[in-house]
Amino acid sequence: MKKLLYLFLFFFFVCCSEAPKEQQIVMEYLKYNPDNIRRYKPLEWGKLDTVYSSVVEDDPLYMHYVTEAVEVQIQIKKLEEALIDIGTNLFYAQQLQKGIDYGQRLAEEYRNKMDSIDRNYIPHVPGYTIRHKYRAKKNTDNVVVYDEVFVLDSTLTKVVEVKKL
């Protein structure tokens, strides 16, 4: 029974001694960082926080429709200005009006698509953040305490950005 208890304790300490994945990613980033960190000593780790996209403007399809709608509005304005400047040519005025009507229908279609995306928008997870306080030397001979927030990608594979606090 004692052997089984020792074996259990051995496996427990071996399995629990490894740092969580997000901490390993940050330590790896600091190890190969271009700032040349020396004498790294971790002091404190924050908890892993999820970053949610909160605005529909993060959706590339929505932004495509916004761009297209703006371009259509610009073309409608140009056609309206040409209609004012046309003078007495009735045939050309009718063609311009058809173009304006088509542009307005197209703009309305884009607005409907944007509204649909906006109504059905579900925030997604573009990444995670973790706060880390550590002591190290960077490009100087002074040991400095750094308090930074590391932004990780959504698959927890790399550091995307570092924010100084």
C-alpha positions in Angstrom: 0.0 0.0 0.0 2.9 2.4 0.8 4.4 1.7 -2.6 1.2 2.6 -4.3 0.9 5.8 -2.3 4.5 6.8 -3.2 3.9 6.0 -6.8 0.7 8.1 -6.8 2.5 11.1 -5.1 5.4 10.8 -7.6 3.1 11.0 -10.6 1.1 13.8 -9.0 4.2 16.0 -8.5 5.6 15.2 -12.0 2.3 16.0 -13.7 1.6 19.1 -11.7 5.1 20.6 -12.0 4.7 21.8 -15.6 3.6 25.3 -16.2 0.2 25.9 -17.9 0.4 26.3 -21.7 -0.2 30.1 -21.7 2.7 30.6 -19.3 4.9 28.4 -21.4 4.1 30.5 -24.5 4.9 33.7 -22.7 8.2 32.3 -21.3 9.2 31.0 -24.8 8.4 34.5 -26.3 10.5 36.2 -23.7 13.3 33.7 -24.2 13.5 34.4 -28.0 12.4 38.1 -27.7 14.4 40.6 -29.8 14.8 42.8 -26.7 17.4 40.2 -25.5 16.2 39.4 -22.0 18.7 38.1 -19.6 18.3 36.8 -16.0 14.6 36.3 -16.4 12.8 35.6 -13.1 9.0 35.3 -13.0 7.4 37.1 -10.1 3.7 36.9 -10.6 1.2 35.5 -13.1 -2.3 36.8 -13.7 -5.2 34.7 -14.8 -5.9 33.9 -18.5 -8.6 36.2 -19.7 -10.7 35.7 -22.9 -10.9 38.6 -25.3 -14.2 38.8 -27.2 -14.8 40.8 -30.3 -17.6 43.1 -29.3 -18.3 45.0 -32.5 -19.8 43.8 -35.7 -17.1 45.8 -37.5 -14.7 43.0 -36.8 -16.6 40.9 -39.3 -14.9 41.2 -42.7 -18.1 40.5 -44.7 -19.9 43.3 -42.9 -17.0 45.6 -43.7 -17.1 44.6 -47.3 -20.8 45.5 -47.5 -20.0 48.9 -45.8 -17.3 49.6 -48.4 -19.6 48.6 -51.3 -22.5 50.7 -49.9 -20.3 53.8 -49.6 -19.0 53.3 -53.2 -22.6 53.0 -54.4 -23.6 56.2 -52.5 -20.7 58.1 -54.2 -21.8 56.9 -57.6 -25.4 58.0 -56.9 -24.2 61.5 -55.9 -22.2 61.8 -59.1 -25.2 60.7 -61.1 -27.5 63.2 -59.3 -25.0 66.0 -60.0 -24.9 65.0 -63.7 -28.7 65.0 -63.7 -28.8 68.6 -62.4 -26.2 69.7 -65.0 -27.8 67.8 -68.0 -30.1 70.6 -69.2 -32.7 69.7 -71.8 -31.5 66.3 -73.1 -34.5 64.2 -72.0 -33.1 60.8 -73.1 -29.9 61.3 -71.2 -31.8 62.4 -68.1 -33.9 59.3 -68.2 -30.8 57.1 -68.4 -29.3 59.0 -65.5 -32.5 58.5 -63.5 -32.4 54.8 -64.2 -28.8 54.6 -62.9 -29.8 56.5 -59.8 -32.8 54.2 -59.1 -30.6 51.1 -59.6 -27.9 52.5 -57.3 -30.6 53.2 -54.6 -31.9 49.7 -54.9 -28.3 48.3 -54.6 -27.6 50.5 -51.6 -30.8 49.3 -49.9 -29.7 45.7 -50.6 -26.4 46.3 -49.0 -28.0 48.0 -46.0 -30.3 45.0 -45.6 -27.4 42.6 -45.7 -25.5 44.7 -43.1 -28.6 44.8 -40.8 -28.9 41.0 -41.1 -25.3 40.5 -40.1 -25.7 43.0 -37.3 -28.8 41.3 -35.9 -27.2 37.8 -36.1 -23.7 38.8 -35.0 -22.2 36.4 -32.4 -19.0 37.7 -30.7 -16.0 35.4 -31.3 -12.8 34.9 -29.5 -9.9 36.6 -31.3 -7.5 35.8 -28.5 -6.6 35.8 -24.8 -4.6 38.0 -22.5 -2.5 37.2 -19.5 -0.7 39.6 -17.1 2.8 38.8 -16.1 5.2 40.5 -13.7 8.8 39.5 -14.0 12.3 40.7 -13.2 15.0 40.8 -16.0 17.7 42.6 -17.7 16.9 44.1 -21.1 19.7 45.8 -23.1 21.0 47.4 -19.9 22.9 46.2 -16.9 20.1 47.1 -14.5 17.7 44.6 -13.3 14.2 45.9 -13.8 10.7 44.7 -12.8 8.4 44.5 -15.8 4.6 44.4 -15.5 3.1 43.5 -19.0 0.0 42.1 -20.5 0.6 39.5 -23.2 -2.0 39.1 -25.9 -2.1 35.5 -27.2 -3.8 34.3 -30.4 -7.1 32.3 -30.3 -5.3 29.0 -30.6 -2.9 29.6 -27.8 0.2 29.1 -29.9 1.9 32.5 -30.0 2.2 36.0 -28.5 0.5 38.5 -30.8 1.2 41.7 -28.8 2.7 42.9 -25.6 1.2 45.9 -23.7 3.3 47.7 -21.1 1.6 48.6 -17.9 
